Amino acid sequence: MVKQEHTEKGYAGRFGPGLPRVSDGSLLFLMHLISKMEKIENGGGRIGIILNGSPLFTGGAGSGESEIRRYILENDLLEAIVALPTDMFFNTGIATYIWVLSNKKPEERQGKVQLINATSMFQPMRKSLGSKRKEISQEQQDEITRIYGNFEESKISKVFDTTDFGFRRITVERPLQLAFYPHSEEKINALKEDSAFNKWDAGLQQALLENLARIKDDEILDREVFNDQITIKLTAVQLKLVHKHIGKHNDKAAICTDKKGNPEPNPDLRDYENIPLKEGIQAYFAREVLPHVPNAWIDTNKTDARDGQVGIVGYEIPFNRHFYEYTPPRPLEAIDADLDAVTADILKLLQEVHA
């Protein structure tokens, strides 16, 4: 039913932006609530919902979860998220968050999202109720409400642009550089054990093994040179199988190119970079990638389905990262002193045992 509505109705239905994984329906319920908000022409509406942490960040760029967050943020529906203390509910002690959404944001909140870290605002209960061991007092509730209403930044309240949570996921390719080892016993045995090789005609198998044995060099750093020394007739698929087992990446090898002379990518070295939406792709790539892998390039064929630009747009809200406080390790002198004290206690106990 949900998939059918998404496919047939699109944005005219409740689930136009996308569908999350079937194991987590939190974002589906959130989209259902958004569809029930009063229309802007009728005065607009505001909703609040308590969710666990998964809707904040699960799902990579282009996934259903990310597309739902994208829809919410790009349509400026999210006002604030409040992190609650753990152990607040009867049947679970996990972290929970209040999402506040509105389609009638006041001017000062437009294009902004407020994150409030209220995880330390609680009081212990006199008697636990299942997993519920904490509660928020009325004074603490009033304080959270005041922080939300004032819309000011502090140690526990931060304000971001909606685009601060967006990024482009680009595909970084590196060239295929294959060296070939026709006399390597390990590689030849791997070839013999391949089920695809065992489907070849027995005569062709033997001919290839003899061909490899006749090659003079133990290492060949150029695929074209290696291909020229394969004198038996092989199909492209068969030759690719030989490359797979006899070849190995080597930074000193010549770059493999296609028929047009373009470098071929090595799928084993493929990587991905998440670039903030506010930053240019080329500037980021030149600063963060090229100094480490000068021969890398961006796969410009991987584009976003909605805006057509290079890189797939994703959105996530790394709440904890924005409120992380670095705690420096204890000085080595203090640790050594503790160890010396513990050692002295142990020696004293041993002396008492032997006495």
N, C-alpha and C positions, 0 to 999 in steps of 0.2 A: 504493500500500500504506500509506504513512504517513498520507495524507489519509483513507483509509478507516478506519484504526485510530482516528484522532482523532475522526472523525464518529460511528462506530458504538460505540466503547468509551468515549469521553470519559475521565474520570478513572480509570476502571477499567483503562485502557491506559497506555501510556508517555507519550502526548503530549496529555493532557487539557487542560493550561493554554492551549495554543495552538501554532501553527506559525509558524516564522520564514520569511523569504523563501527561495525555492528556491536562491538563489545562495550561501547561507551555512548550512551544516548544523551549525555548532559547538554551538548550543544544543540541537539535536535529539540529538546525541551525549551532551550533558550530561544531558538528561532520561532518556536510555536508561540511563546509569550510575546515576542516582538510583533508577530502578525496580529496579535490581539490589542496592541497599543492603539489608543485613540488617534485618528488621523490629525495631521497638523492643522488642516483647515477647520477642524472641529475643536481646536485648542491644544492638541497634542497630548501626550501622556508620558508617564514615568513608571518604570517597573524596577523591582529589586528581586534578586534570586540568590540563594546560597548554593555554591557549587564547590566541588573539590578542586585540587590543583591541576588536573589534567586538561581542562579547557584552555588554560593559559598558554600551554606550549606544545601539547602533543600534535604530531603530524607535521611533516616537513613542507617546504614550499610546494604549492600546487595541490596539496592534499585537501580533502574535504574539510578537515578541521581548520587548516590555515585559510582556506577560502571563506569560511564562515567568519573567522576573526577579521579577515580583510573587509568583508561586507560591513561588519559592525563598525570598524574603525574608519573606513573610507566614507561611510555615510554619517560619520560623526554621531553615533548613537551612544557611545560609552562615556558616561560622566566620571565614574569612579569605581575603584575596586578596593575593598577593605579586607585586609588579612586578619582573620580571627585567631584567637588562641587555640591550641590543640585541646583535645579532651573536652569538647564543648557539647557533644551529643551522646545520647544513650548507647547507641550501638556501634560507634566508631570513634577512634581517637585521632584520625587523620587531620591534616591541615585543611581548613575550609576558608572560602572567600565570599564576600558579599559583592555581587555585581550590581551597580546602579546604572540603568540605561534610560535615556530620554531622547525624544525627538523634538523637544522644545527647549534646548539648552539656552541659558542666558548668554548674552554677548561675550562676557568675560570667560566663559567656559567653552566657547565654540572653537573647535580644532584642538582641544586640550583634553587630557585624561589625568585624573588625580589618583595617586596610589597612596593608601594610608596603611601603615604597618601598626596594627593594634594587637599584635601577638602577645605583648607583655601587659595588656590592660585586662586583668582578670583578678578574681579572688578565689581561693580554694573553697570548695564546698565542705560543709561539716560532715556530710555523709555522701559518698559516691553513689551514683545511680548508673549501674553498668559501667560503661566507659566514660561517662560524664563525671569529671572530677573538678571542673572549673565552671565559674559563671561570671558574667560581666555585671557589675553593680550598676545601679541607676546613675550614680555619679560618673562612672566610666562611660556609660552609654551617652550621657549628656556631653562628655568631653569629646567623644568620637564624633557626635553630631555637630559640635561646635567647630571642630577641625575641618569637617567636611563643608560646613556652611561658610567658614571664613575663606576657604580656597587659597590658603597660604602655604608656602613651603616651610618645612621644619625638619627636625631629625627624623620624625615619623610620617611626614607628609611630603610627597614630591609630585610635581606637576610636569607633564611631558606633552609634547606635540603628538598628535595621533600618528604622524609619520615616523616618530622615533622607534616605533615597534615594527616597522617594515624593513625588509631587506630584499635584495635580488640574489638568487642562488645561481651563480655562473658555473659552467663546466670548464675546468682547466685541463687541457690536454698536453701531453708531452710526446715527443716523437718516438716511433718504434725504431730501436737500434738493436739488431739481432747479430749475434756472433754464433757461428755454427761449429759443432764439435763432432765430425763424422766418425771418429774413432773412439768416442766415449762409450765404454761398456754400459755404464749406467743409463745413458740416454738411449742407446740401441735396445737395451732390455725393456725400457719403458715403451718404446715404439712397438716391440714385439707383443707386449701385453695389452696393447690398445685393442679394444673389440673392433673398431673400425678397420684397423690394419689387418686383423685376422679374417675379415671378410674379403680381402683381396684374393685374387688368384694366387695359388702357391708359387707358380713360376714367377709372377711379378714380385712377390715378396722376396724371393731368393735373388732376383735380379737387382732389386734395390739394395739389399744388404751387400752384395758383391760390388755394386757401384760405389757405395760408401767406403768400402774397404780399399778401393783403388785410388781414392783421393789422397794426395800426398800430404797436404797440410793437416795438422791436428786442430788448428783454429783458423777459421775464415771470418774476417770482420766485415764482410760485405755480402748482402743477400744475393745480389746479381751475380757476383763471382761464384757463389755457392750453386746457384741455379744453373750456371753455365757448365758446371762439372757434373750435373745430373744428366747423364746421357740417355737414360731410358725414357720412354714416353709415359708421362703421368698427366692425369687431369688436374685442373686447378684445385679441386677438393683434395686430391691425393697429395699434391705438392704442399698444400697448406698443412696437412697432417704431418708431413715430414718436418716442416718448419717448426711445428709445435713441439716436437720431441727432440729434434737435433739442435734446434736453435735455443738461445738464451739471451736475455737482455744484457747488453754490455755498453757502458757509456763511451767506450773507445770505438765502437762499431759505427759504420756508415749509417746515416739516416735512411730508412726505407721510404720510398716514395711511390705514389700511385702513377697511373698512366699519364696524368697531366703534370707530373713533376711535383705535386704537393706532398708534403710530409705526411705519412700515415701515423695516426695516434696509436699509442700503446694502451690498450684497455686496462692493463694491470697497474699503470701509473696514473690513471685518471683520478682527478681529485675535484673537490667542489669548494667554493668560497661563498660565504654569505656577506654581501656588501650592503651596508646601510643605505636606505633609499636616498638619504640626503647627500650621499657621496657619489661622485662620478666613477663609473666602472673602470675606465682606463687609468685614471689617477690612482685608484686603489691598487689596480693590478700592477702598475709600474712601481709602486712603493712597497707592496707587501709580498708580491710573488716573484717578479722578474729578478730581484737581487739574489734570490735563492735558486731559481731554476730559469736561467736566461733563455733557454730554448722552448719555454712553454708558450702556449697561446690559448685564447678563449674560443670555445666552440660557439660561433655566432649563429649556428642553426638551432640552438636551444633558446627559444624565445617564449615570452609569456603569452598565454592564450588570449588574454584580455587586451593588453596594450600593444602587443606585437614587438616589444623591445627585447633586446638581448638579456637573457637571465629571467628566471622564473620568480615572480614576486611571492614572498611569503610574509606572514605576520606571526609574531609570538610575543608574549608578555612575560619576560623573565623577572618576575616580581622579586624573588629573593636576592637576585644579583644587584638590584638597585638599592637594597638596604643592607648589603653585606658590610660588616665592619671588620677590618683586619685586626687580629690579635697577635702581637709579636710573641715569638717563643720566649720562654724563660731564659735568663742569662745562663751561660755555661757554668759560671761560678756557683750559682744557686743550685743547679742540678748536681754538680760535683759535691757540694756540701751535703746535700740530701743523701747521696750515695755513700759518702763517708760515714754519715750518721747511721744509716741502715747497716753498713758493714760492721761498724763498731758494736751495734746491738746484737748482730748475729754471732760475732766472736765472743761476746759476753755470755750469750746463751750456751754456746759450745763449751766454754770454760766451766760453766755451772754443771753441765752434763758430765764432763770428765772428772769433776771434783769429787 
